[in-house]
Amino acid sequence: MRLETPYTEIQTLVIDDMATQQTTLRGQLAMLGIAHIDAASSAEDALRQIRAKRYQLILCDYNLNAKTDGQQLFEHLREDRLLPLDTLFFMVTAESQYNAVAAASEQVPDAYLLKPITAGDIEDRLKTQLEERQALLPITRALAREDSAGAIAACDAVLARKDRWFMQALQHKAQLQLQLGLVDEAQALYEQALRQRPGLLWAQVGLMRTYKAAGAFEPCRKLAQQVLHSREGERCLAAFDLLAQALEALGEGAAAVAVLQQAAQAVPSARRLRQLAEAAYREGDLAQAQAGFAKALKLSQGSMMGQPQDVLALAQTQLEQGRHQEALDLLADAQKRGGKGQFAESSVLALQAQAWAAQGHTERAAAAAQQALAGAQPAGEFAAFCLARAALATGQTDAARALLKRQLCADHENARVRQMVGRVLTDAGQSDQLEALVAEATQGLKTRLFEAKRLLRAGQLDPALEAIEAELADYPANTTVLIECAQMNCLWLRMNKSVESGRLARVQDYLNRLETLLPGHERVARMRRYLRDTLVALRCDEAGQPLP
């Protein structure tokens, strides 16, 4: 006879690579009356089941296997939005590991269960989490619908009750306002939380993010350093990240690399090592970059955390250190193990062309570079810079300049892009060409932007929109062009007094792309406010009220 309890209908997944531990956990869950229990013995098996079925509870062992641990799986699920907001994720770990895991996690599970575990331990955590889920259900349902206004209203309803869920609702509301670009409002909420609970870690991290969004990098740096010097926040990875971003924005790239090195020491995950290596590479610290890429590759090889880009970045770093045959061997080995389809052919050819040119195989290098240049446009900054280096190494200067010019046009206000262009030219002995290339690249773009604005000032909104969106088609990652497109489309909505769904969706797409390119930036926040004000104005007009 089946035991009926409040937990009976909960769909549950147990993830553990040891069959005996799976059996133990299943038995403990059955003691709570949970009847629907599936099991997975690896991260890959778990991922397959999670894609196929909706679970309300997942119990995952921290030490799954050498390829992917429980924390990496959890981060992957959260970052790729594979876990519904109402799915509870409990991490199972030994007590000796608990402090390191809990203090330095990229993402925080709903609960940690310390071995040895009893059914009572699971029930205590489950009961608490289910109570919280029920109390905050209107918020999570609105978030699942991507209804930000509804979620904020639901937060306000919880806040008005002033019960024990007050701080959770405050956190949700602050995060929502920051996402919507309401930076001042979010900052006020984080400050309110800190007045009630000084030193509250999530509120301090949130406050740092509002500083960053407003371009206030010095206050962001100071608060991040304060958090990292506190006992509660000394291993806070978000504080490490925000400190590094603030330092880089302030022009202190070497200091940013040092901060990321500390973070990678705290949690030597592939993601952390990759982040460190990329920052070191931008600063020209090739030894640090190579060490980071090599470790990231070793840690993630054969797991879902693996990225083909690690091999390519490591090979490029080796080439710039003069280790040409090592780079060629690395590429050959990676293609043998992963298959040619794993890598973009043009990137591999560009790397091979650089190596062969350095080894004196001039004709072979030129042929590889030509074949790479004849392929599709390179996807991403790395591929473009890699191809530009190959073109320069084989004497195809005009092609290299065109690639570098396109990168500058793609985001002419991005200091990192200019820094990388400078490195490519310097390594080719052409550092004196940088300023001329920047001027050449940005002047044409500025001229076209000026023309679109001239049309707008002349009252020719539709031709102005046509001009600016043609520019966006050529430079889809240019943040200035994206902002102009969003602004002009908002203006079209205002002038036509219409909330046209297609145009509104276009603006929201531009803003989403901007958020990816400029996460938490004040320019994006201002544009979100302008869209919000536009919609408020149009709704007032529809209601027969005066426009604000």
N, C-alpha and C positions, 0 to 999 in steps of 0.2 A: 504494500500500500504506500502510495506516494505521500510524503510529508508536505502539507500545504503551509507555506509561510509567506510573509510579505515579499520574499525574494524568489519565489518559485518560478516566475515567468522571466526572470532576467537571463538574457542570452549572454553566455560567458565563454571567453577563450583563455585557455591556459597555455603559456609559451615557456617551454623549458626543454633543454636538450637532453635531460636525464629522465628516462622512462619512470624510474622509481619516484622522483620528485613530482612528475606529472600525476602519477597515481595518488600520491599523498595529497596533493592540492585538490584533485577531483573529489577525493573522499571527504576532505574538510568542507568543500563547497556543498557537497551532497548533504552533510550534516546540517547545513543552514536551509535545506529544502530547495536549493538551486538544482533544477532538473535538466536544463539545456546547457551542456558543457562540451565544448570542442577543445582539441589540443593541437599544438604545433610544436615541432622540435627544432625549428630554426627560424631566423628572421625572415628568410625568403618564403618559407611555408606559411608563416603568420601573415605576411603581406598578401599572399594569394588569397587566404581565407578572409582577411579584412576587406579586400576589394569585393569579394563575392557576397558577404553577409554583414548585416548591421549588428554589432555587439553593444550591449549596455555596460559590460564589465570585462576588463582585460587584466589578467595577472601575468606578469612577465618577469622571468628571472634576469638579474643584471648580467650574470656571466653566461651568455648563451653559447658562444664558441669563439674561436680565434678570429673569425672574419668580422662579425657584427655583434656587438653587445646590446643589451637591452636598452641602454640609454641612447645609443645611436639609432636603434629602431624607433624608439619613441619620438626622437627629434625629427626623423624622416617623416613619420606619420603626421606630426603636427605641422611641419613646414610645408608639406605637400597637401595639407588639408584632407587627409584620408580618414581622420577621426571625427565623427560628429561631435558637436559641442557637449552633448549629454552623455558621451561615453566616458566612463571612469577608467583610468589607467593606474593600476597599482604596481609599483616596482618591488620585487622581492630581492633582498640583498642580505649578505652576512653583516653582522654588527661591525666587524673590523673594517668594512668598506664604507659604512654608512656616512661618516663625516665627510669623506672626500666626495662621495657621490652627491649627497644632499647639498653641500655647500657650493659646489662649482658646476651645477648642471646648467646646460644651455636652456633647457626647458624643464619645468618642474612638474612631475607627475602628481596626480591627485593625492597619492599617499605612498609612503615607503613602509613595507612590511619586513621586519627584521627576523631573520632565522634564529632559532626554530619558531615556526609559525603554528598557531592553533586556530581552530575554527572561531574561537572567541575573538582573537585578534582581527580576523577578517571581518567578522560581524560588527565589531566596534567601529572600524573605519568605514565600512559600508553604510552603516546607519547614519553616521555623521555626514558623509558625503551625499547620501540620498536626501537628507533633510535640507542641506544647502541647495542641492539641485532643485528641490521642490520650491523653496523660498524664492529662488532666482529664475524660475522657469519662464515667466513672461519676458525676462531680459534675453535669455538664451534662445527662446523661440523667435524673437524679433531679430536677433543677430543671425540666426540660421536663415531667415528670409532676406537678410541684408537690408533690413528696414531700420536704418540708423535713427530716424526720428522716433519710431516706435520703441526702440531699445532705450533711448534717452528718457522717454516718458515712463517706461517701466522702471528705470533706475530711480526716477523722481518719486514714483509711488513707493518703492522700498525705502528710500531715504526719509520720506515723510513719516513712516512708521517708527523710525528711530529704534529699531530692534537690534538683535545681535548680528544681523546681516548688513548693517549700515555701511561698514567699511568695504565690504565686497562690492556693494552697489556703487559706492563712491569711486572705487577703482575702475569698475566697468565704465562709468560715465566719463571719467577723466580720459580713459583710453579712447573712447568714442569721439570725444571732442577734439582730441589731438589728431585722430585720423581724419576728421572733417576739416582740419585746418583752423579750428577755433583755439588757437594757441594760448591766448590770454585767459580764456575761460578754463582750459585744462590746467594751466599754471595755478590759477586760484584754487582749484580743487585739490591739487597735490599739496599746496601750502596749507590748506585746511586740514588735510589728513595729517600733516606733520605737526600742526599745532596740537592736534588731539593725541598723537602718538609720536613724539620726537624720535628720530632715528629709524622710522619705519622704512624698510629697504625699498619696497616697490614704489613708495611715494618719492623717495629720493631719486630713484632711477627715472621715474616719470618726469620729475622736475628737470633733470638733466636733459631729457629729450625735448622738453619745451624750450629750454635755453638754446639747444642746437637748432631747433626749428626756427627760432627767431634770429639765428645768426649770432647769438651771444656766446661765443666760443670760450671766452675767458671765464665767465661764471660757470660754464659747463665743466671746464677743466678743474676749477677749484673745488667744485662739489664732488666730482669724480675722485679726485685725490683724497678728499676728506673721507669719502665712503671707503676707499681702498685701504685707508689707514685705521679704519675702525675694526673692532673684533668681529662684528656681524657681517661686514662687507668686504673683508680682506681678500676673498676669493670670488667676488661678484663679477662674473664675466661680462655682464652688460655694462658695468662701470669701466672695465678695461676697454671695451669696444668704444664707448663714448669718449673716454679720455684720449684714445688713439685718434679718433676722428677729429676731436677738438684740436689736438696738437698738429695734425696734418693741415687742418684749415688755417691754423696760425703760422704755418710755414716751418714747423718743427718736425720734419719728416723723420729724422734720425731718432728723436725722442719717441715718436709714435711707434717706430719699429721696436724700440726697447720695451715699451709697454706691451706690445703684442707678444714679445718674447716671454714676458712674465706670465701672460695669459696661457701661452702654449705650454709653459712649465707646469702651471696649475692643472690644466687639462690637456694632455698631449694627444688630442684627437686629430684625425685627418683634416677636419674642417679648420681647426685652430692653426695647425702647421701650415696649411695652404694659405690661410689669411696672412700669417707672418711672412711666408716666402714671397707672396705677391707684393707686400709693402716693402720688403727688403730689396726686391728686384727693382721697384720704382726708384728707390734711393741709390741704386747702383751697387748695393752690397751683395755681390754675386756669390760669395762663399756662404753667407747666411741664407740666401735664396736657394742655392743648390741643396743645402742641408735640409731645409724645410720641405721643398718639393720631393726630395728623395724619401724622407720619412713619411710624408703624406701618402706617397705612392705605395710604400711598403705596408702601411697600416690599412689602406683601403682596398688593396688589390684583391679581387675576387669577392668583394662584398658590395652591397647596394650603395655604399658610400663612395665607391670608386668613381673617378672621373677621367675620361681619356685625356682631358686637358692637362692632367698632372704629368703625363709622359711628355707631351709636347713642350710644356713649360720647362721641365727639367732638361730636355734636349737643347732648348734655346739657351738656357743658362750655361750649359756645358760648352756650347759653341762659343759663347762670348768669353769664356775662360780659356779658350784655345784647346779644349778637349774634344777635337772634332771626331776622332774615331769612336770615342765613348758614346757620343751622341748618335752616330750612325748605328752602332751596335744596339743601343737602347731602342731605337726605332724599329730595327729589324726584329729584335726579340719581342717587342710589344705587338708587332703585326703578326708574328708567328703564333703568339699565344691568343691574341684577341681577334684576329682576322682583319683584313684590310678595311672592311666596312666600319670598323670601330672609330677610325679617324678620318677627318676631312682630308681628301687626297691633296688638295692644294697646299695645306699646311705641312704635310709630310714632305712634299716636293720642295717647298720653300726651305725647309730645314736641311734637306739633303743638298740642295743647291749651295747653301752657305758652306756646308762642310766640304763639298767637293771643290768649291772655288778656293777655299783656304788650303786644301791639299794639292792644289795645282792642276786639278782635272778641269780645265777651263771649258772645253766643249761640252762635257757631260753636265757641268754646273749650269751653263747657259741654256742647254736644252731643258733641264728640269725647271729652271726659273721661268722660261718661256711657256712651258706647259702649264705651270701653276698660274701664271698671269692670264693665260687664255681661258682658264676655267671660270666658274661662277664668281661673282663678287665675294670677297672674304667675309665671313660672318663673325663679327665681333672684333674688338680692338686687337687682341692678341694675334689673330690670323692676319690682320691688315699690316701690323708692324713687322711680323715675321716675313711676310711677302715683300714688304718694302726693303727689308734687309737683304733678302735674296736678290732683288732687282739691283740694288746698289753694289752688291758683291760681284755681280756679273756684268756691270757696266751699263745697265739699263736705267740710266738716271732719270729720264723723263717719266718712265712708268713709276719709279719710286716716288718722285715728287708728286705725281698725280694721286698716289695712294695716301701719302702723308697729308696732302692738301685736303683730300676727302675727309680724313679723320678730324682735321682741324675744323672744317666746315660742319661736320656732324655735331660737334659740340664746342664751339669756339671759345666759350667762357669757362671750360673745364681745365683747371690748372694741371690736372694729372695728364690730360691728353697732350698739352704743350710740353710737359716734362718728358713724356715718352718720345715725342717727335724729336725733341732736343737730344735725347740719348741716341736715337737711331742715327741722326746726322753727325753727332760727335764721334761715334764709333766708326763712321765711314770717313772721318777726316773732313767733314763739311759743316762744322759747327757755325761757321760764319754765315751760313745760308738760312739759319733759323728765322731771324727777324723778317727777312725778305719773304720767306715762304708763309709765315703767319700773316703778314700784311696782304700778300697776294690772295691767300685763302679767305680771309675775313672781309676784304674789301668788296669782293663780288657778292658775298652773302649780305653784307650791310647795304649794298646798293639795291638788291632785290627787296630786302625788308623795307628800305626807305620808300621804294616804289609802291609797295602794298599799303604803307601808311599814308602816302600821298593820295592814293585813290580813296582811302577811307576819309581823309580830311576833306576831299572834294565831294563827299557825299555818295561816292560810288561804292557802296558796301559790297554788293555782289561781285563786281570785278576785283575788289580788294581781297575778298574771301577766296576767290578763284586763284589769285596770285599767291597768297600765303599758303594755301593748301597744295599748290603745285610745288612750292618750295619744300613743304613737309614731305612730299612724295620722294624728293631727291635726298632729303636729310631727315629721315624719320626719328633719329635720336637727338636732334638738336633741341635743347631745352628752351632756348629763346623762341624758336619757331613754334614749338608746341604751345608755349604760353600765349603767343600772339594768336594762334589758331583758336585756342580756347576763349580768349578775350573777345575776338571778333565774332565768334559764333554766339557768345552770350549777348553781344551788342545786337546781333541780328534778331535774337529772341525778343529783346527789349523793344526794338524799333518796329517789329512786326506784331508785338503784343500777343505772342503765341508760344505756348510750351509745346513746340513740335517735337514729338517723341524721337524721331530719327536724329535731329540736330542735338537734342539734349543728350542722347546716348553717345553722340560723337564727342561732345564736350567731356562727358564722364570718362570716355576712353582716353582722351588726351590727358586728363588729370591722373588717371591710373598709370599711364606710361610715365608721366612726370614723377609720380611718387616712387616708381622703380628707379628712375635715373637720379632723382634728388630726394631720397627718403628723408622726411621730416624737415624739408627746407622751407624757409619763410616765403619764398616766391610761390611755392605751391600752395602754402597756407593762404596767402593773399588771394590767389586765384580761386580757391575753394570758397572763400568768403564772398568773392564777387559773384560766383554762381549762385550761392545761397541767397544773396541779396537780390539777384535777378529773379529768382523763383518767387521770393516773398513779394517783390514788386508786382510781378505778373498776377499772382493770386489775389493781391489787394485790388488790382484793376478789374479782375474778373468778378470780384465781389462788389464792385461799385464804390470801393473806398479810394481815397486819394493815395497816389503812389508815394512811398516814403522817400 
